[in-house]
Amino acid sequence: MKVCIVGASGKLGQYMVQHCLDKGYEVVGVCRSKSVDKLDRYKDRISIFPGPTNDRELIKKAVSGCKAVLTVLVPWGVQQYSSGTAQAVIDFAEPEARLIFSCGWHISKDGKDVYSRKFLTGLKLFSRIGKLFRMIEIDDQVEACRRIFESDLQWTVVRGSSLEEGESQGLPVWSTYVGDPILKSDLTRRIDFALFMVEAINKDDLIHKAPAIVGCQSPSALEHSEA
C-alpha cells in the first residue's frame, strides 16, 4: 500500500513514518523544505516532497496513487495553513483513498462535546497569544475540519489529548465525545497517537467519525476497562 504522510518531519509525522514502514507500506512524505533533514534516517526508504503543505501543486503530486493520506493539521502562522492543506488533500487525493487527519480535542464535529472550564480558558489564552505573535491560527484549524466534515470522501479526524513522549503503551482508546469519563486523564503517548492514525487506515468503522483518544494505560482508560 502506498501512503502519503503530510507533515512527515514533525514529531507525530516521524512516528507515523516508522509505523507505516513497520507495516511494509510504501511511504511518501511531505514536509517543509527546512525540515527535510529531520527525515535523514528514512531518506533511503521513503520519497520526500519538500515544500509548504498547503502548496496545492505539491500535494497533488505527492498524493497521486496513494491509497491513504495521513495529514497533520498544524495551525502555523496566519495564512490559512491548516485549511489550505486540508483543502488540497480533499481536492487531489484519490477518490477511494482513506484520509486520516490529526487535530486536538478542541475540534467538535457536531457541538456535543463537553469541555471543562480549565480547558476552554487555556484554549482561549493559547489562541490569543498565537494570533498576537502571528504564530498560530486555531480558528483556521477549525475551518479545516469544517471542510473535512462536509466532504463525502472516506475521512477520519483523530482528536488527540495532551501528549507525552515515551515508549508505546499500545493502541489508544477512544470516545465519540470529549467529556466521556474514559478520556478524563487527558494524556496519550505521541507514538501511540501516531499508531492510532496508521491503524485507522483499515478501520472502516471510523469513516466519517472524529474519535477523541486517550492512552490505553491512562488511569481513566484503565478504570473504564475495569468497570
C-alpha positions in Angstrom: 0.0 0.0 0.0 1.2 3.5 -0.9 0.7 6.0 1.9 1.3 9.7 1.9 2.2 11.5 5.2 1.6 15.2 5.1 3.7 16.8 7.8 6.2 13.9 7.9 9.1 15.7 9.6 7.2 16.7 12.8 7.4 14.5 15.9 4.0 12.9 15.1 4.8 12.6 11.5 8.1 10.8 12.1 6.3 8.3 14.3 3.8 7.7 11.6 6.5 7.2 9.0 8.0 4.5 11.3 4.7 2.8 11.9 4.0 2.7 8.2 7.4 1.3 7.3 7.0 -1.4 10.0 3.8 -2.5 8.2 5.6 -2.7 4.9 3.9 0.3 3.3 5.4 2.4 0.6 5.7 5.9 2.2 5.6 9.3 0.6 6.4 12.2 2.9 5.6 15.9 2.6 7.3 18.5 4.8 8.7 22.0 4.7 12.0 22.3 2.9 13.9 23.5 6.0 12.8 20.3 7.9 13.9 17.7 5.3 17.0 16.8 7.3 14.8 15.6 10.1 13.9 12.7 7.9 17.6 11.8 7.1 17.3 8.3 8.7 14.5 7.5 6.4 15.8 9.1 3.2 16.7 5.8 1.5 13.3 4.2 2.4 10.8 6.9 1.6 10.1 9.5 -1.1 10.1 13.1 0.1 8.3 16.1 -1.4 9.7 19.3 0.2 7.7 22.4 0.5 4.7 24.0 2.3 1.9 21.5 2.9 -0.7 24.0 1.7 1.0 24.1 -1.7 -1.7 22.6 -3.9 0.6 21.5 -6.7 2.9 19.8 -4.3 0.1 18.0 -2.6 -1.4 17.0 -6.0 1.9 15.3 -6.9 2.5 13.7 -3.5 -0.9 12.1 -3.1 -1.1 10.7 -6.6 -1.6 6.9 -6.5 -1.8 6.8 -2.7 -4.4 4.5 -1.0 -4.2 6.6 2.2 -3.2 10.1 3.2 -2.3 10.9 6.8 -2.3 14.6 7.5 -1.1 16.6 10.5 -3.2 19.7 10.6 -0.8 22.3 12.0 -2.2 25.8 12.5 1.1 27.6 11.6 1.1 31.3 11.1 -1.9 33.3 9.9 -2.1 32.3 6.3 -4.8 29.6 6.4 -2.2 26.9 6.6 -4.4 24.2 8.0 -7.4 24.9 5.8 -5.2 25.2 2.7 -3.6 21.9 3.5 -6.9 20.1 4.2 -8.5 21.5 1.0 -5.6 20.4 -1.1 -5.8 16.9 0.2 -9.5 16.8 -0.2 -9.3 18.1 -3.8 -6.4 15.9 -5.0 -6.5 12.6 -3.1 -7.6 9.5 -4.9 -11.4 9.2 -4.8 -11.3 6.0 -2.7 -8.4 6.9 -0.5 -8.6 6.8 3.2 -8.0 10.3 4.6 -6.8 10.5 8.2 -6.4 13.9 9.8 -4.9 14.8 13.2 -6.0 17.7 15.5 -6.8 18.4 19.1 -9.8 17.8 21.4 -10.9 21.4 20.7 -12.4 20.4 17.4 -16.0 19.4 17.6 -17.9 17.7 14.8 -21.4 18.4 16.0 -21.1 20.6 19.1 -22.0 17.8 21.5 -18.6 17.7 23.2 -18.4 18.8 26.8 -15.3 20.8 27.9 -14.1 21.8 31.3 -13.7 25.5 32.1 -10.0 25.0 32.5 -9.7 23.5 29.0 -11.7 26.3 27.4 -9.8 29.0 29.3 -6.4 27.5 28.3 -7.6 27.2 24.7 -8.7 30.8 24.6 -5.5 32.1 26.0 -3.4 29.9 23.7 -5.4 31.2 20.7 -5.0 34.8 21.6 -1.2 34.6 22.2 -0.8 32.7 18.9 -2.6 35.4 17.0 -0.8 38.2 18.8 2.6 36.9 17.7 1.2 35.7 14.3 2.5 32.2 15.2 -0.7 30.0 15.1 -4.3 30.3 14.0 -6.6 27.9 15.9 -9.7 29.2 14.1 -8.2 28.1 10.8 -7.8 24.6 12.1 -11.5 24.7 13.0 -12.2 25.8 9.4 -10.1 23.0 8.0 -12.1 20.4 10.0 -15.4 22.0 8.9 -14.4 21.4 5.3 -13.4 17.8 6.1 -16.6 17.1 7.8 -18.6 18.4 4.8 -16.7 16.1 2.4 -18.1 12.9 1.1 -14.6 11.3 1.0 -13.6 8.5 3.4 -12.2 10.7 6.1 -11.5 10.3 9.8 -10.4 13.2 12.1 -8.4 11.9 15.1 -8.6 14.2 18.0 -5.6 13.9 20.3 -5.4 14.7 24.1 -2.4 16.2 25.7 0.7 14.3 24.5 3.9 13.0 26.1 6.9 11.1 24.9 7.8 7.6 25.9 7.7 4.0 24.7 4.5 2.7 23.2 1.7 1.6 25.6 -0.5 0.2 22.8 -3.4 1.5 20.7 -5.2 4.4 22.5 -8.9 4.0 23.4 -11.4 6.5 22.1 -14.8 8.0 22.5 -17.2 9.9 20.2 -17.3 12.9 22.5 -15.0 14.8 24.8 -16.5 14.7 28.3 -16.7 10.9 28.3 -15.2 9.7 31.7 -12.8 7.4 29.8 -11.0 10.5 28.5 -10.6 12.2 31.8 -6.8 11.5 32.1 -6.2 13.7 29.0 -2.8 12.1 28.2 -1.6 10.0 25.3 1.9 8.9 24.2 2.7 10.7 21.0 4.0 7.4 19.5 0.6 5.9 20.2 -1.3 8.8 18.7 0.7 8.1 15.5 -0.2 4.4 15.8 -3.9 5.2 16.0 -3.6 7.3 12.9 -2.0 4.5 11.0 -4.4 1.8 12.3 -7.3 4.0 11.3 -6.5 3.4 7.6 -8.0 -0.1 7.8 -10.8 0.7 10.2 -14.0 1.3 8.2 -16.0 1.8 11.5 -14.0 5.1 11.8 -15.1 6.5 8.5 -16.8 9.9 8.9 -16.1 9.9 12.6 -13.9 12.2 14.8 -12.7 9.9 17.6 -11.2 11.6 20.7 -8.4 9.5 22.0 -6.6 8.8 25.3 -3.8 6.5 26.3 -4.9 2.9 26.9 -2.8 2.8 30.1 -4.0 6.1 31.4 -5.9 5.9 34.8 -9.3 6.9 33.2 -8.9 4.3 30.5 -7.9 1.5 32.9 -10.8 2.5 35.2 -13.2 2.3 32.4 -11.9 -1.1 31.3 -12.3 -2.4 34.9 -15.9 -1.1 35.0 
